[in-house]
Amino acid sequence: MTSKVLIGTSGWGYEEWIGPFYPKGLTSKDFLLYYSKIFYTNEINTTFYNIPPEGIVKSWVKRTPSNFFFTAKIPKIITHDNKLDLKNCLEDLEYFLKVMQPLIQTQKLLAFLVQLPPYFRKKEHFDNLKNFIDDWPDDWKEKGYYLVIEFRDKSWMDNEIFEYLKKKDLSYCAVIEPLLPPRMDITNPEFAYIRFHGYGKKIWFDYLFKEDEIKNWAIPIREVIQNSKKVGIYFNNHFSGYAAKNSLMMMRELNVQPRNDPDTINILDIKKESGTLPKGQSSLDKFF
C-alpha cells in the first residue's frame, strides 16, 4: 500500500521540530535526509513564498531516496498576487518550471499544488483558472506529474466546478479545515489529494489531531483509496511537530508502513551519510 498511499507533512525545515520529531543535535542541513528515512513523500511549502535556486532543487533530489516523491506549491506571486493571470506572470511560471526540472526529470515530482487565495472566487475568476490550465507551458501529463487545485472560497463548491476538474483531469484538493466542507470528491482517479490543516482557534495549523479524529477521518479516506490509483495525504499543522506526529498516526491507522521506524534511526549514521560529521569523529559528543 506504500506505493499507492503516500503520507507526509507540508514542509520539513522547522527548527521547532527538534525534540518533537528531529533528534537533538541534528542540524537543519540534515533535516530532509532524516525525514526521508521515515517518510516517502513531502509537500514543499517554501516554493509558495519564493522560487528556489536550481541548486537547492538539485540538493532535494540528491538528499532523498529514488522512491521519494515531492509535491510543490505554486509560488504565491502566480496564485495570489496575479490570480493566475498569465498575462502578468507567465515568465514567473516558466522560470519556476525550469528551476523544478531536476525533480521532474528524475520523476520525483508527484504534483504541483495550485493553492488559491480566499479572494479568488468563482464568479470573478473561473475564467482565470480555465485559461491558466489551458495555457500551462508544459506537457504535464507527458512529464508524469499531476496538477492539484485547492480552493479557499465556498463559491467553488458546486457541480460545475467539479465536472470541470474531472474533464481536465485535475485533482481536487480535499481540505480538513474550518472554512470549507470536508468533501473528498475524486476528480482524477489517477491521483487524489488530501490536506489536513487543522482547527486551531487562532491559527488553523496550531492543532494536534487526536487519536479518535484520525480514526474518524480514516473512514472516508479508505473509500478514496479504494477508488483511486494513488493518494497523497499531507498534514500542514506544522506547529510543535504536530504534522509529523499526525502523519505517523494516520499511517498506522491506514496500515501504511514508514520507511523506517523513527526509533531505529541513528543520528550518527545520518551525519556520516550527509558529510556533516567532522572527519575522524566517531561520536556525537560535540553536537550536544
DOLUMSE-92271 format. One record per residue: x, y, z of N, C-alpha, C in turn. Coordinates in pm, whole numbers, plus 50000, padded with zeros to 5 digits. Atoms other than C-alpha are relative to their C-alpha. Layout:
XYZXYZXYZ;...
% end
This chain:
500824988050000500005000050000500865012650000;499134988349990503005023050050500085007449868;499864993450130503355029649677498715006649957;501294994350037499645037349649499595011450092;500394989949902499145057849966501265006650056;498834992549957501745084550031499555010250106;500384991449890501515102550366501245007450051;498884992249952503745130850482499555013750050;500274986749945503965166650603500185010749893;499784988450086503865200750442501255007250053;498734994449956507485211750468500744990750095;499195008049908510325197450674501005008650077;498924991949943512615226450767499625008350121;500484992949882511175235551106500914997350119;499125001649884513635241651390499224995350123;500805003849883510785237251640499684985150003;500215014550001510555200851534501134992550070;498935006549925513835193951713499484996850140;500605004649874512715173652011498744992249972;501235007450032509155165151899500184989849887;499805009350113510435148751576501484997749970;498575001550029514065155751492500784998150129;499195002049880516675143251740500815012650033;499114989149959518605168851940501394997349944;498675001650060521955175051776499964999349850;500145000250145520575172651424499935014449950;500024986650056521285203751218499025000749884;501014998250104518875218350963500464994249866;499495005650125521155206550681499624985349985;500295014350003520295170750776498524996850018;501425002549976516555175350829499384991449891;500665007350110515495163150484500504985649992;499455013650003517835133250492499354991550109;500645007449891516455122850830498524997549969;501425001150031512865129550724499754988849898;500215009850107513245107950412500384985950041;499755013449946514465079050624498714994150060;501255004349937510925077450767498845000549900;501124997950092508525091350506500414998049855;499775001750143508165085450133499625012449919;500454988350075506815119950045500015012450088;500144987249931506765156850135499405010249904;500574988950075504785186850021500875012350025;499094988749984507255215149958499205012850020;500744988049966505895246050128500755012849962;499204988050022508775270250069499865005849860;500154994950137508125272649695498825009549987;501124990550001504935291649778500505014250022;499514986749961506955320449920501085005349906;498914995850090509965321049689500364988749904;499495009950095511235303449379501444996950039;498665003449951514315284349497501044999949887;498955002050100517675283849319499994985549953;500025013650053518055253549095500924990850079;499085008149919520965241949310499334994150123;500755005049885518625238449606499124988349958;500865010750050516235217449399500824987449973;499115011550024519125195149292500384993350132;499645005849870520035190549659498844991850056;501165008049955516475178349730500024986349933;499905012750073516985151849464501094991450062;498845007349951520385142049600499804994450140;500125003649859519335140249964498864990350031;501145009049978516365116949914500144987449917;499945012650075515995080749802499295001149865;500584999750135514975072949444498494998750003;501455001849990511465063349557499385009550102;500584989449917510835095449750499375010349906;500744991250091508265119049599499605013150067;500364986849953507625156049634498745005049928;500954991050064504635177849568500515014050032;499484986549980505335215049537498925010349977;500984989450014503195245649588500455010249895;499724989550098502995270249301500255013150076;499704987649928504525303749407498815009650008;501124990949977502125329449550500015011949906;499984989250098503315355449300499114996749881;500865004750109501345334549050498564998450048;501365003449954498375322549256499315011550071;500624989849916497805351649493500185014249944;499734986450046499505382849357499375002749864;500514998150136498415377348996498764991849967;501255007550015495405354549046499984991449873;499845009250113496675330248777499945006849863;500064992850127496605357348509501374999349932;498705002350064499405345448279500485011849916;499544987850069499485378848101501015007450088;499134992949905501235391148414501054991150065;499075008549925503045360548546500484987849922;499535011450079503865337048257501504997850017;498565001349984507575344248290500354993850135;499765005849867507415335948661499724985049998;500355014250005505685302848591501034992249918;499015006950083508105293548312501334998650074;498755000749923511075301748535499894989650112;500225009849893509595281448821500094985849946;499975013450060509075251248595501424996349959;498605002650038512655254648469500814996050123;499275002849876514015255348824499644986350057;500475012749944511945224648918500344987949912;499685010950092513285203948628500754988350065;499345011649938515635183048848499034990250064;501005009049943512585169149029499174993549891;500825005450110510585164948708500774989349923;499215009250082513395147948517500324987050071;499735012249924514105123248796498714993050044;501335005449967510355116448830499774999350150;500254998649857510455126849193498905010150028;501094990549981507805153349135498684992849978;501305006550008504405138849208498945009749947;501044990550040502335170449164500405014250034;499964986049961502135208149167498665003350065;501204995849929499655222449416499715014649970;500454986350028497765253249298499075004150114;500804995649885496605268049628499485014149971;500604987350037494175296149553499625008250123;500314991649883493535325949785498505000850027;501434999049967490215331749965499275010749920;500644989750082489565362349747499944996149851;500115005550135489765340649433498664992749993;501385005149996486055334649365499524995849862;500465005950125484175315349102499495010449901;500644990550090482145344048957501035008949931;499004990850056485135367148906501184993049935;498695005750037487945342248848499984986249936;500035013250062486725309848691500735000249866;499304999050127487995321648353501515000250020;498565000049970491395328248511500524985850016;499595013849976491575292248626500004992149869;500085007550126490445278248290501125003949905;498934995450090492905299548093501374995550051;498735004149940495715291048334500294985349968;499825014350029495185253648287500204997849849;499885001750145494725256547909501365004549948;498744994350048497915276947874501204995750084;498875005249920500075257048118501174996949905;498905000850098503505259247949500854987350010;499285012649990504435222747984499014988749977;500875011550019503045188647890500054991750127;499895006249868502375177948247499614985350000;500365014150007500725145148153501144991749942;498865006950062503625135447931501174999250097;498874999649907506115145548201499764991450125;500275009449893504345123548455499685005950136;500444994449873503125147548721498565004749989;501414996049995499695159648829499865014650041;500344986649954498045193248886498854998850100;500975000749892496125197349211499485014150028;500624987049977493675225649279499425000550141;500544997949866492995238249632499265013350006;500824987949988490155263049680499965004550145;500154994449866489745286249976498735008650012;501274992649995486285300349900498864990749963;501115009150018482895283149915499315001149865;500664998150130481785297049578500394989149900;499535010650092483755268749412499354986550028;500555012949960481795241549587498684997249928;501215003650073479315233349310500344990149888;499815010950097478835206549045500745004349875;499334995350121480015227948754501514999550016;498564999849975483445231648911500574985850005;499485013649988483835195048996499954992549867;500055005750135482755184848646501145005349915;498874994150073485335208848506501314993350041;498775006649953488085193648723500124985949943;499985013550056487095158848605500355000349852;499774998950144487075169448240501475002649969;498604996250023490585183848271501014991050072;499125009149925491995155248483500785007250109;499394992749890492745179548764499574993650132;500305006249871492935166049118499485010650097;500554991149898490685183049370500714997550131;499355001149870492435190249698498955000350109;500905000449885490225178849983500705006450118;499374992649890490815200950286499264997450131;500535001849866490335194450656500335012850076;499804986549949489865229550794498655006050038;501274994049961487215253150936499235006649885;500624991650102486485271850609499104992649903;500755007250103485345246450350499504986550053;500485013349960483305214350382501024989449965;498985010350023485445182950404499594989749896;500405009450104484185168050080501244994149935;498845007250054486515142449924499704994849860;500285003750139485485142549559501274995349929;498895005050081487735122149333499785005149858;500174994350134488085143149018501014994549901;499045007050085491095124348886500314986750067;499795013149937491025086948967501454995550004;498585003449999494735085448891500685004950128;499324994149886495595107549187499045008650081;500824992249907493605120149487500915006850100;499144991649916494915146649724499215005150120;500674995849877494045154650086500985007850086;499164991849912495425182450308499305001850135;500484997749865494965183650684500615013150052;499514987349949495225219750802499835001150152;500254999249857493685217351148498885009550035;501114991949951491165235551361500445008950117;499514991149894493315258551576499115012350014;500914988849976491305286551737500525013049940;499424987850057493705314351632500654997349865;499325004050124495775296951365499634985649971;500435013650035494425266351185501064989650033;498925010150001497805248951178500524996850139;499575002549862498355251151554498974990550063;501045009549961496345219651613500524985849989;499635014250001497025183451704498734991749988;501135009150016494545158151568500154988550100;499985010749901493665133751844499764986449933;500105013650053493565096051802498624997149943;501355002850049489785094751766499705007749873;500194992450123489875122051500500674993049882;499305007350105492445102751299499194987849958;500815011950031490305071451322498755003849920;501224995850070487205090551209500305004749857;499654995550135488945107150913500464988449912;499535011650078490415073750808498854992849930;501155006950059486905060950732499725004849857;500204995550139486195083450427501264998949915;498765001150077489875082250329500164986049942;499925013650053489695044450291499184998749871;500825000350122486945049650035500725007049885;499214993150103489125074549848501114990749949;498925009250038491975049349850499474988949909;500605011050077489685022149716499685004249857;500454995250130488615043949424501045008449925;498934992250063491965060049334501214991149976;498775007550029495135046949178501115003750098;499004995149905497305068449406499395011250082;500544989849910496565090749705501165006750074;499044992349921498655118349861499295006750117;500604994349879497845128550219501085007950073;498984991449940499685157950375499435007850119;500384992749880499505173150721500755013350004;499444986550002500035210750729499985006650138;500044994749863499595215251107501394999350062;498575001549973503285221851146500455004950137;499604995149868503285238551488500404988350091;499565009449895505235219351755500194985749950;499795013450053505855189951523498744991749988;501265007450007502165180851516499854992549868;500205006050132502255173451143500694986549990;499275012750005504905146451176499324989450085;500685009449909503115130551470498714995049938;501275004050059499745130551295500204991749873;499715008050120501275117050972500274985550039;499695013649955502655087051159498764993250058;501255005649946499315082351338499094995449887;500855003850114497435082151006500594988049927;499375011650063499965057850859499674987250075;500345011949921499365033751145498534996249980;501425002650013495605037351111499674993849865;500265005150135495725030250736500914988449962;499095011250022498335002850773501025003149890;498934995850092500925022350572501295000250080;498755001249924504425013550686500965011349969;498954990250027507085040450730501224993049939;498775005850057510385035550552500824993650112;499345005349880511985030850894499265005250122;500544995149874510715033251249500945011050052;499134989249951511985066651390500964995750110;499155004449889513385048651695501224992249955;498885008150049515725028151477501045008249925;499094991850080517415057451303501115005650088;498824995749925520935065151423500465013649945;499604986650044521805102251411501455000349951;498605000850043525485093051375500074995549855;500035004750139524695074151055499505011049906;500504988950082522735104150925501125009949972;498924990350016525685127250982501144994549915;498985006050085528115102950823499565000449854;500515000350137525895099750516499985013949937;500104986450054525455137350479501355007049991;498694993549999529095145450544500135011050103;499944989649898528305168150840500774995550124;499195004949889530255146051080501465003149970;498604996750025533795160151111500864987549984;499155011350032536495137550978500674994650126;499365006449886537715112851236499154999450125;500855000349881534855119151478499164987350000;500735012749993533225087151598498865000450101;501134998749909530705100551849499345013449976;500774987750018528155128451877500235009950115;499794991749882529635144552190500055014949968;499834985850033530465177152010498715006649957;501244994350048526875181751899499015002850114;500944998449889525295182352245500565009650105;
% end
